[in-house]
């Protein structure tokens, strides 16, 4: 059974930092890509950042220069370092894994709240 276990969300003041972690387990398939998405109240889920098995990264324009995605292939883990947080970063953040054998899986989500 595939699992993505997230941690690291919470409440922080504007300008502060948080680090999200996600560990994937439960499949022998290799992972093509790991990433983070977020969903704010009343909005659709949207890409924040992704990183491929080759190390290529893609960021949403809104987070470029503030967020950094990284991965530990040995642990099937992905991290999101979030700096200079803004109230508009408030959302539920979801970890995503794209498995070579069968596609996408999702974590349960972790709340990030940035107060002004």
ABEGO torsion letter per residue (X at the ends): XBBBBBBGBEBBBBGBBBBBBBBBBGBABBBABBBBBBBBBGBBBBBABBBBAAGBBBBBAAABGABBBBBBAAAGBBBBBBBGBBAAABBBBBBBBBBAAAEBBBBAEBBBBBBX
